[in-house]
């Protein structure tokens, strides 16, 4: 995965979440749960290292995109 840069967390309420899971379904299920609580730029790509990894970007200042 690419490094997290200052723009990703430039203001309070912005966060980057790296998810590590045993399989795709688990990783995307967790991302879906996060999206129910805040605005999210979802990952559409999985990295396969040991296990499955994905990164999503959260904005806690905005309501979820429902």
mmCIF file of the N, C-alpha and C atoms, coordinates in Angstrom:
data_MODEL
# 
_entry.id   MODEL 
# 
loop_
_atom_site.group_PDB 
_atom_site.id 
_atom_site.type_symbol 
_atom_site.label_atom_id 
_atom_site.label_alt_id 
_atom_site.label_comp_id 
_atom_site.label_asym_id 
_atom_site.label_entity_id 
_atom_site.label_seq_id 
_atom_site.pdbx_PDB_ins_code 
_atom_site.Cartn_x 
_atom_site.Cartn_y 
_atom_site.Cartn_z 
_atom_site.occupancy 
_atom_site.B_iso_or_equiv 
_atom_site.pdbx_formal_charge 
_atom_site.auth_seq_id 
_atom_site.auth_comp_id 
_atom_site.auth_asym_id 
_atom_site.auth_atom_id 
_atom_site.pdbx_PDB_model_num 
ATOM 1   N N  . UNK A 1 1  ? 0.840   -1.181  0.000  1.00 0.00 ? 1  UNK A N  1 
ATOM 2   C CA . UNK A 1 1  ? 0.000   0.000   0.000  1.00 0.00 ? 1  UNK A CA 1 
ATOM 3   C C  . UNK A 1 1  ? 0.880   1.237   0.000  1.00 0.00 ? 1  UNK A C  1 
ATOM 4   N N  . UNK A 1 2  ? 0.349   2.296   -0.593 1.00 0.00 ? 2  UNK A N  1 
ATOM 5   C CA . UNK A 1 2  ? 1.076   3.555   -0.610 1.00 0.00 ? 2  UNK A CA 1 
ATOM 6   C C  . UNK A 1 2  ? 1.070   4.160   0.793  1.00 0.00 ? 2  UNK A C  1 
ATOM 7   N N  . UNK A 1 3  ? 2.074   4.977   1.114  1.00 0.00 ? 3  UNK A N  1 
ATOM 8   C CA . UNK A 1 3  ? 2.103   5.612   2.429  1.00 0.00 ? 3  UNK A CA 1 
ATOM 9   C C  . UNK A 1 3  ? 0.931   6.573   2.620  1.00 0.00 ? 3  UNK A C  1 
ATOM 10  N N  . UNK A 1 4  ? 0.563   6.799   3.855  1.00 0.00 ? 4  UNK A N  1 
ATOM 11  C CA . UNK A 1 4  ? -0.450  7.787   4.203  1.00 0.00 ? 4  UNK A CA 1 
ATOM 12  C C  . UNK A 1 4  ? 0.244   9.141   4.182  1.00 0.00 ? 4  UNK A C  1 
ATOM 13  N N  . UNK A 1 5  ? -0.324  10.126  3.495  1.00 0.00 ? 5  UNK A N  1 
ATOM 14  C CA . UNK A 1 5  ? 0.312   11.443  3.483  1.00 0.00 ? 5  UNK A CA 1 
ATOM 15  C C  . UNK A 1 5  ? -0.481  12.432  4.327  1.00 0.00 ? 5  UNK A C  1 
ATOM 16  N N  . UNK A 1 6  ? 0.104   13.600  4.559  1.00 0.00 ? 6  UNK A N  1 
ATOM 17  C CA . UNK A 1 6  ? -0.499  14.601  5.437  1.00 0.00 ? 6  UNK A CA 1 
ATOM 18  C C  . UNK A 1 6  ? -1.897  15.017  4.993  1.00 0.00 ? 6  UNK A C  1 
ATOM 19  N N  . UNK A 1 7  ? -2.166  15.049  3.704  1.00 0.00 ? 7  UNK A N  1 
ATOM 20  C CA . UNK A 1 7  ? -3.477  15.465  3.211  1.00 0.00 ? 7  UNK A CA 1 
ATOM 21  C C  . UNK A 1 7  ? -4.584  14.514  3.670  1.00 0.00 ? 7  UNK A C  1 
ATOM 22  N N  . UNK A 1 8  ? -4.259  13.254  3.869  1.00 0.00 ? 8  UNK A N  1 
ATOM 23  C CA . UNK A 1 8  ? -5.271  12.277  4.295  1.00 0.00 ? 8  UNK A CA 1 
ATOM 24  C C  . UNK A 1 8  ? -5.798  12.559  5.699  1.00 0.00 ? 8  UNK A C  1 
ATOM 25  N N  . UNK A 1 9  ? -4.993  13.187  6.534  1.00 0.00 ? 9  UNK A N  1 
ATOM 26  C CA . UNK A 1 9  ? -5.381  13.454  7.925  1.00 0.00 ? 9  UNK A CA 1 
ATOM 27  C C  . UNK A 1 9  ? -5.102  14.912  8.291  1.00 0.00 ? 9  UNK A C  1 
ATOM 28  N N  . UNK A 1 10 ? -5.320  15.816  7.346  1.00 0.00 ? 10 UNK A N  1 
ATOM 29  C CA . UNK A 1 10 ? -4.953  17.220  7.519  1.00 0.00 ? 10 UNK A CA 1 
ATOM 30  C C  . UNK A 1 10 ? -5.799  17.972  8.548  1.00 0.00 ? 10 UNK A C  1 
ATOM 31  N N  . UNK A 1 11 ? -6.996  17.495  8.817  1.00 0.00 ? 11 UNK A N  1 
ATOM 32  C CA . UNK A 1 11 ? -7.897  18.202  9.740  1.00 0.00 ? 11 UNK A CA 1 
ATOM 33  C C  . UNK A 1 11 ? -8.471  17.221  10.749 1.00 0.00 ? 11 UNK A C  1 
ATOM 34  N N  . UNK A 1 12 ? -8.900  17.729  11.912 1.00 0.00 ? 12 UNK A N  1 
ATOM 35  C CA . UNK A 1 12 ? -9.593  16.856  12.868 1.00 0.00 ? 12 UNK A CA 1 
ATOM 36  C C  . UNK A 1 12 ? -10.834 16.254  12.212 1.00 0.00 ? 12 UNK A C  1 
ATOM 37  N N  . UNK A 1 13 ? -11.079 15.006  12.465 1.00 0.00 ? 13 UNK A N  1 
ATOM 38  C CA . UNK A 1 13 ? -12.240 14.320  11.907 1.00 0.00 ? 13 UNK A CA 1 
ATOM 39  C C  . UNK A 1 13 ? -11.921 13.481  10.683 1.00 0.00 ? 13 UNK A C  1 
ATOM 40  N N  . UNK A 1 14 ? -10.708 13.615  10.132 1.00 0.00 ? 14 UNK A N  1 
ATOM 41  C CA . UNK A 1 14 ? -10.299 12.785  9.006  1.00 0.00 ? 14 UNK A CA 1 
ATOM 42  C C  . UNK A 1 14 ? -9.466  11.627  9.521  1.00 0.00 ? 14 UNK A C  1 
ATOM 43  N N  . UNK A 1 15 ? -9.652  10.459  8.946  1.00 0.00 ? 15 UNK A N  1 
ATOM 44  C CA . UNK A 1 15 ? -8.915  9.280   9.395  1.00 0.00 ? 15 UNK A CA 1 
ATOM 45  C C  . UNK A 1 15 ? -8.670  8.338   8.229  1.00 0.00 ? 15 UNK A C  1 
ATOM 46  N N  . UNK A 1 16 ? -7.623  7.570   8.357  1.00 0.00 ? 16 UNK A N  1 
ATOM 47  C CA . UNK A 1 16 ? -7.309  6.504   7.412  1.00 0.00 ? 16 UNK A CA 1 
ATOM 48  C C  . UNK A 1 16 ? -7.382  5.201   8.191  1.00 0.00 ? 16 UNK A C  1 
ATOM 49  N N  . UNK A 1 17 ? -8.100  4.231   7.650  1.00 0.00 ? 17 UNK A N  1 
ATOM 50  C CA . UNK A 1 17 ? -8.249  2.942   8.321  1.00 0.00 ? 17 UNK A CA 1 
ATOM 51  C C  . UNK A 1 17 ? -7.704  1.853   7.418  1.00 0.00 ? 17 UNK A C  1 
ATOM 52  N N  . UNK A 1 18 ? -6.734  1.118   7.909  1.00 0.00 ? 18 UNK A N  1 
ATOM 53  C CA . UNK A 1 18 ? -6.215  -0.060  7.216  1.00 0.00 ? 18 UNK A CA 1 
ATOM 54  C C  . UNK A 1 18 ? -6.880  -1.278  7.838  1.00 0.00 ? 18 UNK A C  1 
ATOM 55  N N  . UNK A 1 19 ? -7.494  -2.100  7.012  1.00 0.00 ? 19 UNK A N  1 
ATOM 56  C CA . UNK A 1 19 ? -8.201  -3.298  7.482  1.00 0.00 ? 19 UNK A CA 1 
ATOM 57  C C  . UNK A 1 19 ? -7.414  -4.522  7.040  1.00 0.00 ? 19 UNK A C  1 
ATOM 58  N N  . UNK A 1 20 ? -7.140  -5.397  7.972  1.00 0.00 ? 20 UNK A N  1 
ATOM 59  C CA . UNK A 1 20 ? -6.506  -6.677  7.672  1.00 0.00 ? 20 UNK A CA 1 
ATOM 60  C C  . UNK A 1 20 ? -7.494  -7.770  8.066  1.00 0.00 ? 20 UNK A C  1 
ATOM 61  N N  . UNK A 1 21 ? -7.745  -8.703  7.163  1.00 0.00 ? 21 UNK A N  1 
ATOM 62  C CA . UNK A 1 21 ? -8.725  -9.757  7.414  1.00 0.00 ? 21 UNK A CA 1 
ATOM 63  C C  . UNK A 1 21 ? -8.272  -11.049 6.754  1.00 0.00 ? 21 UNK A C  1 
ATOM 64  N N  . UNK A 1 22 ? -8.980  -12.107 7.062  1.00 0.00 ? 22 UNK A N  1 
ATOM 65  C CA . UNK A 1 22 ? -8.648  -13.415 6.503  1.00 0.00 ? 22 UNK A CA 1 
ATOM 66  C C  . UNK A 1 22 ? -9.152  -13.573 5.072  1.00 0.00 ? 22 UNK A C  1 
ATOM 67  N N  . UNK A 1 23 ? -10.234 -12.814 4.711  1.00 0.00 ? 23 UNK A N  1 
ATOM 68  C CA . UNK A 1 23 ? -10.807 -12.969 3.374  1.00 0.00 ? 23 UNK A CA 1 
ATOM 69  C C  . UNK A 1 23 ? -11.459 -11.670 2.914  1.00 0.00 ? 23 UNK A C  1 
ATOM 70  N N  . UNK A 1 24 ? -11.757 -11.606 1.614  1.00 0.00 ? 24 UNK A N  1 
ATOM 71  C CA . UNK A 1 24 ? -12.363 -10.411 1.023  1.00 0.00 ? 24 UNK A CA 1 
ATOM 72  C C  . UNK A 1 24 ? -13.693 -10.059 1.689  1.00 0.00 ? 24 UNK A C  1 
ATOM 73  N N  . UNK A 1 25 ? -14.536 -11.040 1.895  1.00 0.00 ? 25 UNK A N  1 
ATOM 74  C CA . UNK A 1 25 ? -15.872 -10.790 2.438  1.00 0.00 ? 25 UNK A CA 1 
ATOM 75  C C  . UNK A 1 25 ? -15.800 -10.113 3.800  1.00 0.00 ? 25 UNK A C  1 
ATOM 76  N N  . UNK A 1 26 ? -14.891 -10.534 4.645  1.00 0.00 ? 26 UNK A N  1 
ATOM 77  C CA . UNK A 1 26 ? -14.748 -9.950  5.972  1.00 0.00 ? 26 UNK A CA 1 
ATOM 78  C C  . UNK A 1 26 ? -14.262 -8.514  5.872  1.00 0.00 ? 26 UNK A C  1 
ATOM 79  N N  . UNK A 1 27 ? -13.263 -8.260  5.031  1.00 0.00 ? 27 UNK A N  1 
ATOM 80  C CA . UNK A 1 27 ? -12.727 -6.908  4.875  1.00 0.00 ? 27 UNK A CA 1 
ATOM 81  C C  . UNK A 1 27 ? -13.802 -5.949  4.362  1.00 0.00 ? 27 UNK A C  1 
ATOM 82  N N  . UNK A 1 28 ? -14.557 -6.368  3.335  1.00 0.00 ? 28 UNK A N  1 
ATOM 83  C CA . UNK A 1 28 ? -15.592 -5.498  2.787  1.00 0.00 ? 28 UNK A CA 1 
ATOM 84  C C  . UNK A 1 28 ? -16.771 -5.345  3.750  1.00 0.00 ? 28 UNK A C  1 
ATOM 85  N N  . UNK A 1 29 ? -17.065 -6.354  4.568  1.00 0.00 ? 29 UNK A N  1 
ATOM 86  C CA . UNK A 1 29 ? -18.127 -6.237  5.571  1.00 0.00 ? 29 UNK A CA 1 
ATOM 87  C C  . UNK A 1 29 ? -17.762 -5.180  6.613  1.00 0.00 ? 29 UNK A C  1 
ATOM 88  N N  . UNK A 1 30 ? -16.519 -5.146  7.046  1.00 0.00 ? 30 UNK A N  1 
ATOM 89  C CA . UNK A 1 30 ? -16.085 -4.140  8.013  1.00 0.00 ? 30 UNK A CA 1 
ATOM 90  C C  . UNK A 1 30 ? -16.149 -2.746  7.387  1.00 0.00 ? 30 UNK A C  1 
ATOM 91  N N  . UNK A 1 31 ? -15.717 -2.627  6.155  1.00 0.00 ? 31 UNK A N  1 
ATOM 92  C CA . UNK A 1 31 ? -15.798 -1.341  5.464  1.00 0.00 ? 31 UNK A CA 1 
ATOM 93  C C  . UNK A 1 31 ? -17.258 -0.880  5.381  1.00 0.00 ? 31 UNK A C  1 
ATOM 94  N N  . UNK A 1 32 ? -18.166 -1.795  5.107  1.00 0.00 ? 32 UNK A N  1 
ATOM 95  C CA . UNK A 1 32 ? -19.593 -1.466  5.031  1.00 0.00 ? 32 UNK A CA 1 
ATOM 96  C C  . UNK A 1 32 ? -20.111 -0.971  6.382  1.00 0.00 ? 32 UNK A C  1 
ATOM 97  N N  . UNK A 1 33 ? -19.687 -1.588  7.472  1.00 0.00 ? 33 UNK A N  1 
ATOM 98  C CA . UNK A 1 33 ? -20.092 -1.142  8.813  1.00 0.00 ? 33 UNK A CA 1 
ATOM 99  C C  . UNK A 1 33 ? -19.595 0.275   9.090  1.00 0.00 ? 33 UNK A C  1 
ATOM 100 N N  . UNK A 1 34 ? -18.360 0.578   8.707  1.00 0.00 ? 34 UNK A N  1 
ATOM 101 C CA . UNK A 1 34 ? -17.832 1.928   8.894  1.00 0.00 ? 34 UNK A CA 1 
ATOM 102 C C  . UNK A 1 34 ? -18.634 2.942   8.085  1.00 0.00 ? 34 UNK A C  1 
ATOM 103 N N  . UNK A 1 35 ? -19.013 2.576   6.874  1.00 0.00 ? 35 UNK A N  1 
ATOM 104 C CA . UNK A 1 35 ? -19.759 3.477   5.990  1.00 0.00 ? 35 UNK A CA 1 
ATOM 105 C C  . UNK A 1 35 ? -21.142 3.809   6.549  1.00 0.00 ? 35 UNK A C  1 
ATOM 106 N N  . UNK A 1 36 ? -21.668 2.971   7.414  1.00 0.00 ? 36 UNK A N  1 
ATOM 107 C CA . UNK A 1 36 ? -22.975 3.236   8.013  1.00 0.00 ? 36 UNK A CA 1 
ATOM 108 C C  . UNK A 1 36 ? -22.907 4.327   9.078  1.00 0.00 ? 36 UNK A C  1 
ATOM 109 N N  . UNK A 1 37 ? -21.695 4.676   9.521  1.00 0.00 ? 37 UNK A N  1 
ATOM 110 C CA . UNK A 1 37 ? -21.547 5.629   10.620 1.00 0.00 ? 37 UNK A CA 1 
ATOM 111 C C  . UNK A 1 37 ? -20.890 6.947   10.227 1.00 0.00 ? 37 UNK A C  1 
ATOM 112 N N  . UNK A 1 38 ? -20.246 7.019   9.089  1.00 0.00 ? 38 UNK A N  1 
ATOM 113 C CA . UNK A 1 38 ? -19.589 8.265   8.676  1.00 0.00 ? 38 UNK A CA 1 
ATOM 114 C C  . UNK A 1 38 ? -19.366 8.242   7.169  1.00 0.00 ? 38 UNK A C  1 
ATOM 115 N N  . UNK A 1 39 ? -19.016 9.406   6.633  1.00 0.00 ? 39 UNK A N  1 
ATOM 116 C CA . UNK A 1 39 ? -18.701 9.483   5.202  1.00 0.00 ? 39 UNK A CA 1 
ATOM 117 C C  . UNK A 1 39 ? -17.400 8.723   4.965  1.00 0.00 ? 39 UNK A C  1 
ATOM 118 N N  . UNK A 1 40 ? -17.344 7.992   3.875  1.00 0.00 ? 40 UNK A N  1 
ATOM 119 C CA . UNK A 1 40 ? -16.189 7.129   3.625  1.00 0.00 ? 40 UNK A CA 1 
ATOM 120 C C  . UNK A 1 40 ? -15.845 7.143   2.139  1.00 0.00 ? 40 UNK A C  1 
ATOM 121 N N  . UNK A 1 41 ? -14.567 7.131   1.857  1.00 0.00 ? 41 UNK A N  1 
ATOM 122 C CA . UNK A 1 41 ? -14.098 6.890   0.494  1.00 0.00 ? 41 UNK A CA 1 
ATOM 123 C C  . UNK A 1 41 ? -13.707 5.420   0.481  1.00 0.00 ? 41 UNK A C  1 
ATOM 124 N N  . UNK A 1 42 ? -14.590 4.564   0.014  1.00 0.00 ? 42 UNK A N  1 
ATOM 125 C CA . UNK A 1 42 ? -14.353 3.126   0.134  1.00 0.00 ? 42 UNK A CA 1 
ATOM 126 C C  . UNK A 1 42 ? -13.239 2.625   -0.774 1.00 0.00 ? 42 UNK A C  1 
ATOM 127 N N  . UNK A 1 43 ? -12.611 1.579   -0.310 1.00 0.00 ? 43 UNK A N  1 
ATOM 128 C CA . UNK A 1 43 ? -11.603 0.895   -1.124 1.00 0.00 ? 43 UNK A CA 1 
ATOM 129 C C  . UNK A 1 43 ? -12.329 -0.003  -2.106 1.00 0.00 ? 43 UNK A C  1 
ATOM 130 N N  . UNK A 1 44 ? -11.832 -0.073  -3.308 1.00 0.00 ? 44 UNK A N  1 
ATOM 131 C CA . UNK A 1 44 ? -12.415 -0.982  -4.286 1.00 0.00 ? 44 UNK A CA 1 
ATOM 132 C C  . UNK A 1 44 ? -11.393 -2.040  -4.686 1.00 0.00 ? 44 UNK A C  1 
ATOM 133 N N  . UNK A 1 45 ? -10.238 -1.976  -4.059 1.00 0.00 ? 45 UNK A N  1 
ATOM 134 C CA . UNK A 1 45 ? -9.139  -2.867  -4.415 1.00 0.00 ? 45 UNK A CA 1 
ATOM 135 C C  . UNK A 1 45 ? -8.573  -3.471  -3.143 1.00 0.00 ? 45 UNK A C  1 
ATOM 136 N N  . UNK A 1 46 ? -8.248  -4.730  -3.203 1.00 0.00 ? 46 UNK A N  1 
ATOM 137 C CA . UNK A 1 46 ? -7.692  -5.473  -2.072 1.00 0.00 ? 46 UNK A CA 1 
ATOM 138 C C  . UNK A 1 46 ? -6.223  -5.753  -2.352 1.00 0.00 ? 46 UNK A C  1 
ATOM 139 N N  . UNK A 1 47 ? -5.403  -5.646  -1.325 1.00 0.00 ? 47 UNK A N  1 
ATOM 140 C CA . UNK A 1 47 ? -3.993  -6.026  -1.425 1.00 0.00 ? 47 UNK A CA 1 
ATOM 141 C C  . UNK A 1 47 ? -3.826  -7.365  -0.726 1.00 0.00 ? 47 UNK A C  1 
ATOM 142 N N  . UNK A 1 48 ? -3.126  -8.264  -1.329 1.00 0.00 ? 48 UNK A N  1 
ATOM 143 C CA . UNK A 1 48 ? -2.904  -9.574  -0.712 1.00 0.00 ? 48 UNK A CA 1 
ATOM 144 C C  . UNK A 1 48 ? -1.475  -9.646  -0.219 1.00 0.00 ? 48 UNK A C  1 
ATOM 145 N N  . UNK A 1 49 ? -1.346  -9.489  1.062  1.00 0.00 ? 49 UNK A N  1 
ATOM 146 C CA . UNK A 1 49 ? -0.056  -9.668  1.733  1.00 0.00 ? 49 UNK A CA 1 
ATOM 147 C C  . UNK A 1 49 ? -0.290  -10.917 2.562  1.00 0.00 ? 49 UNK A C  1 
ATOM 148 N N  . UNK A 1 50 ? 0.216   -11.021 3.735  1.00 0.00 ? 50 UNK A N  1 
ATOM 149 C CA . UNK A 1 50 ? -0.351  -12.085 4.559  1.00 0.00 ? 50 UNK A CA 1 
ATOM 150 C C  . UNK A 1 50 ? -1.802  -11.709 4.836  1.00 0.00 ? 50 UNK A C  1 
ATOM 151 N N  . UNK A 1 51 ? -2.727  -12.496 4.420  1.00 0.00 ? 51 UNK A N  1 
ATOM 152 C CA . UNK A 1 51 ? -4.142  -12.173 4.573  1.00 0.00 ? 51 UNK A CA 1 
ATOM 153 C C  . UNK A 1 51 ? -4.590  -11.189 3.509  1.00 0.00 ? 51 UNK A C  1 
ATOM 154 N N  . UNK A 1 52 ? -5.677  -10.503 3.776  1.00 0.00 ? 52 UNK A N  1 
ATOM 155 C CA . UNK A 1 52 ? -6.279  -9.547  2.857  1.00 0.00 ? 52 UNK A CA 1 
ATOM 156 C C  . UNK A 1 52 ? -6.224  -8.183  3.512  1.00 0.00 ? 52 UNK A C  1 
ATOM 157 N N  . UNK A 1 53 ? -5.863  -7.141  2.759  1.00 0.00 ? 53 UNK A N  1 
ATOM 158 C CA . UNK A 1 53 ? -5.789  -5.793  3.314  1.00 0.00 ? 53 UNK A CA 1 
ATOM 159 C C  . UNK A 1 53 ? -6.484  -4.806  2.384  1.00 0.00 ? 53 UNK A C  1 
ATOM 160 N N  . UNK A 1 54 ? -7.163  -3.835  3.008  1.00 0.00 ? 54 UNK A N  1 
ATOM 161 C CA . UNK A 1 54 ? -7.709  -2.730  2.244  1.00 0.00 ? 54 UNK A CA 1 
ATOM 162 C C  . UNK A 1 54 ? -7.617  -1.473  3.090  1.00 0.00 ? 54 UNK A C  1 
ATOM 163 N N  . UNK A 1 55 ? -7.619  -0.333  2.431  1.00 0.00 ? 55 UNK A N  1 
ATOM 164 C CA . UNK A 1 55 ? -7.513  0.955   3.114  1.00 0.00 ? 55 UNK A CA 1 
ATOM 165 C C  . UNK A 1 55 ? -8.702  1.805   2.701  1.00 0.00 ? 55 UNK A C  1 
ATOM 166 N N  . UNK A 1 56 ? -9.355  2.428   3.685  1.00 0.00 ? 56 UNK A N  1 
ATOM 167 C CA . UNK A 1 56 ? -10.429 3.360   3.375  1.00 0.00 ? 56 UNK A CA 1 
ATOM 168 C C  . UNK A 1 56 ? -10.190 4.664   4.130  1.00 0.00 ? 56 UNK A C  1 
ATOM 169 N N  . UNK A 1 57 ? -10.781 5.721   3.627  1.00 0.00 ? 57 UNK A N  1 
ATOM 170 C CA . UNK A 1 57 ? -10.591 7.058   4.171  1.00 0.00 ? 57 UNK A CA 1 
ATOM 171 C C  . UNK A 1 57 ? -11.920 7.526   4.745  1.00 0.00 ? 57 UNK A C  1 
ATOM 172 N N  . UNK A 1 58 ? -11.902 7.966   6.002  1.00 0.00 ? 58 UNK A N  1 
ATOM 173 C CA . UNK A 1 58 ? -13.114 8.364   6.703  1.00 0.00 ? 58 UNK A CA 1 
ATOM 174 C C  . UNK A 1 58 ? -13.147 9.861   6.922  1.00 0.00 ? 58 UNK A C  1 
ATOM 175 N N  . UNK A 1 59 ? -14.344 10.430  6.888  1.00 0.00 ? 59 UNK A N  1 
ATOM 176 C CA . UNK A 1 59 ? -14.562 11.818  7.257  1.00 0.00 ? 59 UNK A CA 1 
ATOM 177 C C  . UNK A 1 59 ? -15.674 11.819  8.303  1.00 0.00 ? 59 UNK A C  1 
ATOM 178 N N  . UNK A 1 60 ? -15.280 11.927  9.560  1.00 0.00 ? 60 UNK A N  1 
ATOM 179 C CA . UNK A 1 60 ? -16.235 11.871  10.664 1.00 0.00 ? 60 UNK A CA 1 
ATOM 180 C C  . UNK A 1 60 ? -17.062 13.147  10.767 1.00 0.00 ? 60 UNK A C  1 
ATOM 181 N N  . UNK A 1 61 ? -16.695 14.184  10.023 1.00 0.00 ? 61 UNK A N  1 
ATOM 182 C CA . UNK A 1 61 ? -17.408 15.456  10.080 1.00 0.00 ? 61 UNK A CA 1 
ATOM 183 C C  . UNK A 1 61 ? -18.657 15.442  9.223  1.00 0.00 ? 61 UNK A C  1 
ATOM 184 N N  . UNK A 1 62 ? -18.781 14.483  8.328  1.00 0.00 ? 62 UNK A N  1 
ATOM 185 C CA . UNK A 1 62 ? -19.921 14.416  7.418  1.00 0.00 ? 62 UNK A CA 1 
ATOM 186 C C  . UNK A 1 62 ? -20.781 13.207  7.724  1.00 0.00 ? 62 UNK A C  1 
ATOM 187 N N  . UNK A 1 63 ? -22.085 13.301  7.472  1.00 0.00 ? 63 UNK A N  1 
ATOM 188 C CA . UNK A 1 63 ? -22.950 12.135  7.678  1.00 0.00 ? 63 UNK A CA 1 
ATOM 189 C C  . UNK A 1 63 ? -22.657 11.052  6.645  1.00 0.00 ? 63 UNK A C  1 
ATOM 190 N N  . UNK A 1 64 ? -23.057 9.824   6.941  1.00 0.00 ? 64 UNK A N  1 
ATOM 191 C CA . UNK A 1 64 ? -22.855 8.742   5.974  1.00 0.00 ? 64 UNK A CA 1 
ATOM 192 C C  . UNK A 1 64 ? -23.558 9.041   4.651  1.00 0.00 ? 64 UNK A C  1 
ATOM 193 N N  . UNK A 1 65 ? -23.017 8.508   3.590  1.00 0.00 ? 65 UNK A N  1 
ATOM 194 C CA . UNK A 1 65 ? -23.595 8.669   2.249  1.00 0.00 ? 65 UNK A CA 1 
ATOM 195 C C  . UNK A 1 65 ? -24.587 7.550   2.024  1.00 0.00 ? 65 UNK A C  1 
ATOM 196 N N  . UNK A 1 66 ? -25.804 7.751   2.514  1.00 0.00 ? 66 UNK A N  1 
ATOM 197 C CA . UNK A 1 66 ? -26.826 6.698   2.420  1.00 0.00 ? 66 UNK A CA 1 
ATOM 198 C C  . UNK A 1 66 ? -27.841 7.057   1.358  1.00 0.00 ? 66 UNK A C  1 
# 
